Amino acid sequence: MTLIEHLSLLTLWDWCAAALIIVAWYGIGSLIDHSGSKRPSVTVLMSEHRRTWMKVFVERSPRLFDSQILSSLRQSTSFFASTCLLAMGGVLALIGNTDPLSGVALEVTDMPVPVVVWQLKLGLAVLFLANAFLKFVWANRVFGYCAVVMAAVPNDPKDPVAFPRAAQAAELNIRAAVNFNRGLRAMYFSLAALAWLLGSVALIIATVVAVWIVWTREFASIPRSILLNEKI
């Protein structure tokens, strides 16, 4: 069978559910990254704190505390990148051997499901995991750029280069954090994509749940309330 013939095995509801999760993933990401000043997301609020961090960094001596924080951030990106690789390996192994899924399907329904349908549905989860992996790797790389620029900030706060270079480090730190957050969102949606194995309705429900979780983390969480309360 050709690729077109394989894709034709999916129903209209399958296509609608797949399109919904992709649009929802992109839409919630854009809303978070470009939220306005009236209702900023946690990502936007933390960006301002990262800029403040670099301003304080210029006058801090010694700067070991800052290097430890940056090292911790890089370790987090490395951990999640490794986790994505392991998850992709597991899903790809399942794509290569769908017999366990076929056995479960026979217990639920008498209608046989072609192997290629299982593979296509698992492929969606792999795409989200691959996107997450690339985001984590890039975040780790940009955190490395940030470390180099931070090391290039003069020790003398009165040096005319000190604050402009610290500002560059802040923007690099923000870009790394943005990619790290995008990687986390892709992991959320990769879990939702696995619900497609249970059918298109399950995928739609899982997509709504994933959007709700991501939205609440960014716009209705306790950490956001703490960040907005400047008196704390």
VMD Tcl script that draws the C-alpha trace (Angstrom):
set ca {
  {0.00 0.00 0.00}
  {1.10 3.55 -0.73}
  {1.29 6.30 1.87}
  {-1.99 7.81 0.62}
  {-3.70 4.45 0.96}
  {-2.37 4.10 4.49}
  {-3.62 7.55 5.45}
  {-7.04 6.76 3.98}
  {-7.49 4.14 6.70}
  {-8.02 6.96 9.20}
  {-11.58 8.26 9.59}
  {-12.72 11.87 9.29}
  {-12.98 12.05 13.08}
  {-9.39 10.86 13.34}
  {-8.22 13.66 11.07}
  {-10.27 16.24 12.96}
  {-8.88 15.06 16.31}
  {-5.30 15.08 14.98}
  {-5.76 18.58 13.56}
  {-7.26 19.76 16.86}
  {-4.28 18.66 18.98}
  {-1.81 20.31 16.61}
  {-3.78 23.58 16.49}
  {-4.26 23.49 20.28}
  {-0.53 22.89 20.85}
  {0.45 25.77 18.59}
  {-2.31 28.05 19.85}
  {-1.63 27.68 23.57}
  {2.08 28.11 22.91}
  {1.52 31.38 21.07}
  {-0.82 32.60 23.81}
  {1.76 31.88 26.51}
  {4.76 33.33 24.68}
  {2.93 36.48 23.58}
  {0.59 37.13 26.48}
  {-0.14 40.80 27.06}
  {0.69 42.95 30.04}
  {-2.91 42.80 31.30}
  {-2.67 39.05 31.97}
  {0.95 37.93 31.64}
  {1.87 34.26 31.74}
  {4.37 32.79 34.18}
  {6.84 32.61 31.28}
  {6.56 36.35 30.65}
  {6.76 37.18 34.36}
  {9.87 35.04 34.77}
  {11.47 36.78 31.80}
  {11.44 40.04 33.73}
  {12.97 38.34 36.75}
  {15.71 36.94 34.55}
  {16.54 40.46 33.39}
  {16.61 41.61 37.00}
  {18.87 38.69 37.82}
  {21.46 39.81 35.30}
  {21.36 43.38 36.63}
  {22.06 42.12 40.14}
  {24.68 39.74 38.76}
  {26.85 42.65 37.59}
  {27.37 43.93 41.13}
  {27.51 40.54 42.89}
  {30.86 39.34 44.11}
  {31.77 36.54 44.00}
  {29.58 35.18 41.21}
  {29.64 31.51 42.19}
  {25.94 31.61 43.10}
  {25.00 32.62 39.56}
  {27.14 29.90 37.98}
  {25.48 27.30 40.20}
  {22.01 28.44 39.14}
  {22.95 28.30 35.46}
  {24.51 24.88 35.91}
  {21.28 23.65 37.49}
  {19.27 24.98 34.55}
  {21.52 23.17 32.06}
  {21.22 19.95 34.03}
  {17.44 20.21 33.81}
  {17.53 20.54 30.04}
  {19.91 17.60 29.77}
  {17.65 15.45 31.95}
  {14.53 16.15 29.91}
  {16.39 15.69 26.62}
  {17.53 12.25 27.80}
  {13.99 11.46 28.95}
  {12.63 12.33 25.50}
  {15.15 10.02 23.84}
  {14.12 7.14 26.10}
  {10.44 7.82 25.48}
  {10.94 8.00 21.71}
  {12.86 4.73 21.83}
  {9.99 3.07 23.68}
  {7.33 4.35 21.29}
  {9.39 3.47 18.21}
  {9.87 -0.04 19.60}
  {6.10 -0.30 19.99}
  {5.65 0.92 16.41}
  {7.93 -1.90 15.28}
  {5.90 -4.46 17.21}
  {2.22 -3.58 17.57}
  {1.15 -7.10 18.59}
  {0.55 -6.08 22.24}
  {-1.77 -3.27 21.10}
  {-3.59 -5.56 18.68}
  {-4.19 -8.04 21.50}
  {-5.68 -5.35 23.70}
  {-7.86 -4.08 20.85}
  {-9.30 -7.55 20.25}
  {-10.44 -7.68 23.86}
  {-12.24 -4.34 23.51}
  {-13.76 -4.68 20.05}
  {-14.36 -7.43 17.53}
  {-13.34 -5.19 14.63}
  {-9.73 -5.78 13.58}
  {-7.59 -2.65 13.36}
  {-4.87 -2.57 10.68}
  {-1.34 -2.44 12.07}
  {-0.57 0.68 10.07}
  {-3.32 2.58 11.92}
  {-1.60 1.87 15.24}
  {1.69 2.98 13.73}
  {0.24 6.24 12.41}
  {-1.32 7.06 15.77}
  {1.90 6.33 17.65}
  {3.74 8.41 15.08}
  {1.94 11.53 16.29}
  {3.33 11.01 19.80}
  {6.81 10.51 18.32}
  {6.56 13.83 16.47}
  {5.74 15.69 19.68}
  {8.57 13.91 21.52}
  {11.00 14.74 18.72}
  {9.98 18.39 18.89}
  {10.48 18.37 22.67}
  {13.91 16.78 22.30}
  {15.04 19.42 19.81}
  {13.76 22.22 22.04}
  {15.58 20.84 25.09}
  {18.82 20.41 23.16}
  {18.62 23.96 21.81}
  {17.77 25.32 25.28}
  {20.83 23.58 26.67}
  {22.94 25.09 23.91}
  {21.62 28.62 24.48}
  {22.15 28.31 28.23}
  {25.75 27.55 27.28}
  {25.90 30.75 25.22}
  {24.49 32.60 28.21}
  {27.22 31.16 30.46}
  {29.95 32.39 28.10}
  {28.48 35.89 27.89}
  {28.07 36.02 31.67}
  {31.72 35.08 32.04}
  {32.58 37.97 29.72}
  {30.85 40.56 31.94}
  {33.56 42.74 33.55}
  {33.96 42.51 37.32}
  {33.88 46.29 37.62}
  {30.22 47.50 37.58}
  {31.44 50.91 36.40}
  {32.84 49.42 33.21}
  {30.69 50.75 30.32}
  {30.48 47.23 28.86}
  {29.25 45.57 32.05}
  {25.49 46.26 31.98}
  {25.02 46.00 28.17}
  {26.75 42.62 28.18}
  {24.70 41.50 31.17}
  {21.60 42.52 29.22}
  {22.73 40.27 26.36}
  {23.15 37.40 28.81}
  {19.64 38.05 30.11}
  {18.10 37.83 26.64}
  {19.99 34.60 25.93}
  {18.78 33.22 29.25}
  {15.21 34.12 28.33}
  {15.46 32.48 24.90}
  {16.81 29.31 26.48}
  {13.97 29.30 29.02}
  {11.38 29.85 26.28}
  {12.66 26.81 24.38}
  {12.76 24.78 27.59}
  {9.11 25.64 28.26}
  {8.18 24.75 24.68}
  {9.82 21.39 25.16}
  {7.77 20.78 28.30}
  {4.56 21.68 26.45}
  {5.43 19.26 23.66}
  {5.86 16.51 26.27}
  {2.42 17.29 27.70}
  {0.87 16.98 24.26}
  {2.82 13.82 23.45}
  {1.09 12.18 26.42}
  {-2.24 13.46 25.13}
  {-1.44 12.09 21.67}
  {-1.20 8.58 23.09}
  {-4.92 8.77 23.86}
  {-5.49 8.46 20.11}
  {-4.92 4.73 20.55}
  {-8.31 4.66 22.30}
  {-10.02 6.52 19.46}
  {-10.63 10.01 18.13}
  {-12.99 10.99 20.96}
  {-10.36 10.04 23.53}
  {-7.80 12.17 21.69}
  {-10.14 15.17 21.69}
  {-10.76 14.79 25.43}
  {-7.04 14.36 26.13}
  {-6.28 17.47 24.08}
  {-8.74 19.54 26.09}
  {-7.23 18.23 29.32}
  {-3.68 19.01 28.13}
  {-4.67 22.56 27.16}
  {-6.36 23.04 30.53}
  {-3.29 21.82 32.42}
  {-0.89 24.02 30.46}
  {-3.19 27.05 30.72}
  {-3.65 26.72 34.47}
  {0.11 26.34 34.99}
  {0.72 29.61 33.16}
  {-2.32 31.74 33.98}
  {-4.05 30.38 37.09}
  {-1.37 28.79 39.27}
  {-0.17 29.61 42.77}
  {3.39 30.40 41.54}
  {1.89 33.01 39.21}
  {0.02 34.61 42.10}
  {3.26 34.71 44.09}
  {5.12 36.34 41.22}
  {2.42 38.99 40.86}
  {2.49 39.81 44.57}
  {5.42 42.21 44.80}
  {4.90 42.57 48.59}
  {6.18 39.03 49.23}
}
mol new
graphics top color blue
foreach p $ca { graphics top sphere $p radius 0.5 }
foreach p [lrange $ca 0 end-1] q [lrange $ca 1 end] { graphics top cylinder $p $q radius 0.2 }
display resetview
